[in-house]
Amino acid sequence: MAALMYFISNTPLWHSILIFLVTSGSLLALIRIAPYRANRILVFLNPLLDPMGKGYQIKQALITVGSGGISGLGLGMSLQKFGFLPQSMSDTIFAIFAEETGFIGCLILIFLFLIFFWRGFKIGKSTQDKFSQLTALGISSWIVLQGFINIGAMIGILPLTGVPLPFISYGGSHLIVELIGIGILLNISKYKA
């Protein structure tokens, strides 16, 4: 997220390249130091490597997403949330959402995230000062990127990270921070030029 903000603020390209190289090297070092990080990458590359152990959560998430079909089973009718899918109220809530609302519900949710980003982008572009522009773009990018990371992890195109789905996952602290971000975004829109 910080790299995205740095890139948006029109810094020299070589700064961005240098930050990318340093960050990539640091991430590789962190993966080598802690074995559980390497295991997450291995499970991401092959979820069936240990289907009853390390790959259990992603395997169950994929089953849950797939069992929703086109229109879903209906709100509150999920079967996977009753013991099959770990962290069903927080990290893997998108899989439950997909099972209950189906492909159509998932498209609507993604569309709502895109509308949120578009509105945040529009608020950022309508302000005069650079700080308000970057703040509006940063808040909207943060919430939408966090949502897409969670969705990507649940459908198997990103490794599991434990990032909550904005406005939907169970828990108070992330919801409070997201609502503070929305309040700041609304305040910026109030004082636009």
C-alpha positions as a Python dict, from the first residue, in 0.01 Angstrom:
ca = {
    (1, 'M'): (0, 0, 0),
    (2, 'A'): (284, 235, 84),
    (3, 'A'): (447, 161, -252),
    (4, 'L'): (119, 241, -427),
    (5, 'M'): (96, 575, -246),
    (6, 'Y'): (455, 650, -333),
    (7, 'F'): (388, 573, -699),
    (8, 'I'): (70, 785, -708),
    (9, 'S'): (252, 1089, -568),
    (10, 'N'): (458, 1135, -888),
    (11, 'T'): (800, 1052, -749),
    (12, 'P'): (1092, 974, -980),
    (13, 'L'): (1072, 629, -1140),
    (14, 'W'): (1412, 521, -1011),
    (15, 'H'): (1287, 573, -653),
    (16, 'S'): (1001, 331, -720),
    (17, 'I'): (1236, 75, -878),
    (18, 'L'): (1475, 99, -583),
    (19, 'I'): (1191, 55, -333),
    (20, 'F'): (1061, -244, -531),
    (21, 'L'): (1402, -412, -529),
    (22, 'V'): (1461, -351, -157),
    (23, 'T'): (1110, -469, -70),
    (24, 'S'): (1143, -782, -284),
    (25, 'G'): (1473, -870, -120),
    (26, 'S'): (1326, -812, 226),
    (27, 'L'): (1024, -1031, 150),
    (28, 'L'): (1246, -1313, 26),
    (29, 'A'): (1456, -1286, 343),
    (30, 'L'): (1142, -1295, 561),
    (31, 'I'): (1018, -1605, 379),
    (32, 'R'): (1351, -1781, 434),
    (33, 'I'): (1365, -1688, 803),
    (34, 'A'): (1018, -1811, 902),
    (35, 'P'): (918, -2156, 771),
    (36, 'Y'): (544, -2095, 806),
    (37, 'R'): (567, -1822, 541),
    (38, 'A'): (731, -2063, 300),
    (39, 'N'): (458, -2317, 381),
    (40, 'R'): (192, -2061, 288),
    (41, 'I'): (358, -2011, -49),
    (42, 'L'): (388, -2388, -105),
    (43, 'V'): (22, -2443, -11),
    (44, 'F'): (-77, -2158, -243),
    (45, 'L'): (111, -2320, -531),
    (46, 'N'): (-35, -2666, -456),
    (47, 'P'): (-333, -2672, -216),
    (48, 'L'): (-352, -3052, -241),
    (49, 'L'): (3, -3088, -105),
    (50, 'D'): (-141, -3147, 244),
    (51, 'P'): (-522, -3144, 201),
    (52, 'M'): (-600, -3237, 562),
    (53, 'G'): (-332, -3016, 717),
    (54, 'K'): (-184, -2697, 578),
    (55, 'G'): (-402, -2701, 265),
    (56, 'Y'): (-727, -2769, 450),
    (57, 'Q'): (-844, -2407, 473),
    (58, 'I'): (-794, -2322, 107),
    (59, 'K'): (-941, -2656, -3),
    (60, 'Q'): (-1253, -2597, 206),
    (61, 'A'): (-1275, -2234, 88),
    (62, 'L'): (-1271, -2347, -276),
    (63, 'I'): (-1538, -2609, -204),
    (64, 'T'): (-1748, -2344, -29),
    (65, 'V'): (-1718, -2092, -312),
    (66, 'G'): (-1800, -2357, -571),
    (67, 'S'): (-2103, -2492, -387),
    (68, 'G'): (-2278, -2156, -417),
    (69, 'G'): (-2333, -2198, -789),
    (70, 'I'): (-2492, -1915, -986),
    (71, 'S'): (-2755, -1793, -740),
    (72, 'G'): (-2636, -1937, -407),
    (73, 'L'): (-2804, -2143, -138),
    (74, 'G'): (-2979, -1845, 23),
    (75, 'L'): (-2882, -1613, 307),
    (76, 'G'): (-2808, -1808, 624),
    (77, 'M'): (-2823, -2143, 442),
    (78, 'S'): (-2449, -2214, 422),
    (79, 'L'): (-2348, -2562, 531),
    (80, 'Q'): (-1971, -2512, 531),
    (81, 'K'): (-1977, -2260, 815),
    (82, 'F'): (-2080, -2535, 1058),
    (83, 'G'): (-1736, -2676, 1128),
    (84, 'F'): (-1587, -2741, 785),
    (85, 'L'): (-1443, -2399, 705),
    (86, 'P'): (-1198, -2252, 960),
    (87, 'Q'): (-1239, -1884, 1049),
    (88, 'S'): (-1576, -1872, 874),
    (89, 'M'): (-1679, -1541, 1034),
    (90, 'S'): (-1357, -1350, 974),
    (91, 'D'): (-1087, -1446, 724),
    (92, 'T'): (-1297, -1674, 504),
    (93, 'I'): (-1627, -1484, 514),
    (94, 'F'): (-1614, -1426, 138),
    (95, 'A'): (-1635, -1801, 81),
    (96, 'I'): (-1949, -1815, 299),
    (97, 'F'): (-2086, -1509, 117),
    (98, 'A'): (-2021, -1684, -216),
    (99, 'E'): (-2195, -2001, -98),
    (100, 'E'): (-2500, -1811, 23),
    (101, 'T'): (-2535, -1555, -260),
    (102, 'G'): (-2366, -1737, -547),
    (103, 'F'): (-2181, -1596, -844),
    (104, 'I'): (-2436, -1317, -884),
    (105, 'G'): (-2388, -1198, -526),
    (106, 'C'): (-2009, -1209, -568),
    (107, 'L'): (-2030, -995, -881),
    (108, 'I'): (-2250, -745, -697),
    (109, 'L'): (-2000, -728, -407),
    (110, 'I'): (-1706, -675, -644),
    (111, 'F'): (-1909, -410, -829),
    (112, 'L'): (-1975, -231, -497),
    (113, 'F'): (-1602, -230, -419),
    (114, 'L'): (-1531, -85, -765),
    (115, 'I'): (-1796, 186, -714),
    (116, 'F'): (-1637, 269, -378),
    (117, 'F'): (-1296, 304, -545),
    (118, 'W'): (-1441, 516, -826),
    (119, 'R'): (-1608, 751, -574),
    (120, 'G'): (-1288, 779, -370),
    (121, 'F'): (-1089, 847, -687),
    (122, 'K'): (-1343, 1111, -791),
    (123, 'I'): (-1327, 1277, -448),
    (124, 'G'): (-947, 1279, -467),
    (125, 'K'): (-943, 1434, -813),
    (126, 'S'): (-1191, 1707, -716),
    (127, 'T'): (-976, 1850, -436),
    (128, 'Q'): (-718, 2122, -483),
    (129, 'D'): (-443, 2030, -237),
    (130, 'K'): (-212, 1735, -291),
    (131, 'F'): (-250, 1604, 65),
    (132, 'S'): (-628, 1563, 29),
    (133, 'Q'): (-584, 1397, -311),
    (134, 'L'): (-336, 1145, -177),
    (135, 'T'): (-542, 1081, 136),
    (136, 'A'): (-862, 1017, -62),
    (137, 'L'): (-684, 792, -311),
    (138, 'G'): (-501, 613, -31),
    (139, 'I'): (-813, 539, 174),
    (140, 'S'): (-1013, 416, -123),
    (141, 'S'): (-719, 210, -256),
    (142, 'W'): (-654, 60, 88),
    (143, 'I'): (-1009, -61, 142),
    (144, 'V'): (-1056, -195, -212),
    (145, 'L'): (-711, -358, -223),
    (146, 'Q'): (-778, -524, 111),
    (147, 'G'): (-1109, -655, -23),
    (148, 'F'): (-951, -789, -340),
    (149, 'I'): (-670, -956, -142),
    (150, 'N'): (-930, -1137, 69),
    (151, 'I'): (-1137, -1235, -235),
    (152, 'G'): (-826, -1346, -424),
    (153, 'A'): (-717, -1565, -133),
    (154, 'M'): (-1059, -1731, -112),
    (155, 'I'): (-1069, -1819, -481),
    (156, 'G'): (-710, -1941, -485),
    (157, 'I'): (-534, -1675, -694),
    (158, 'L'): (-347, -1526, -393),
    (159, 'P'): (-195, -1694, -88),
    (160, 'L'): (-390, -1689, 239),
    (161, 'T'): (-298, -1382, 441),
    (162, 'G'): (-560, -1343, 712),
    (163, 'V'): (-674, -1005, 579),
    (164, 'P'): (-1040, -937, 667),
    (165, 'L'): (-1299, -852, 404),
    (166, 'P'): (-1383, -482, 453),
    (167, 'F'): (-1723, -407, 609),
    (168, 'I'): (-1820, -776, 613),
    (169, 'S'): (-1575, -976, 826),
    (170, 'Y'): (-1651, -1023, 1194),
    (171, 'G'): (-1446, -811, 1430),
    (172, 'G'): (-1455, -464, 1571),
    (173, 'S'): (-1111, -311, 1533),
    (174, 'H'): (-1081, -333, 1154),
    (175, 'L'): (-1440, -211, 1114),
    (176, 'I'): (-1372, 92, 1335),
    (177, 'V'): (-1060, 179, 1135),
    (178, 'E'): (-1249, 138, 805),
    (179, 'L'): (-1530, 363, 929),
    (180, 'I'): (-1275, 624, 1041),
    (181, 'G'): (-1132, 609, 688),
    (182, 'I'): (-1481, 658, 542),
    (183, 'G'): (-1531, 956, 774),
    (184, 'I'): (-1207, 1113, 656),
    (185, 'L'): (-1308, 1050, 294),
    (186, 'L'): (-1646, 1215, 353),
    (187, 'N'): (-1477, 1511, 522),
    (188, 'I'): (-1249, 1554, 220),
    (189, 'S'): (-1552, 1546, -12),
    (190, 'K'): (-1721, 1812, 201),
    (191, 'Y'): (-1438, 2062, 147),
    (192, 'K'): (-1362, 1996, -219),
    (193, 'A'): (-1311, 2288, -455),
}
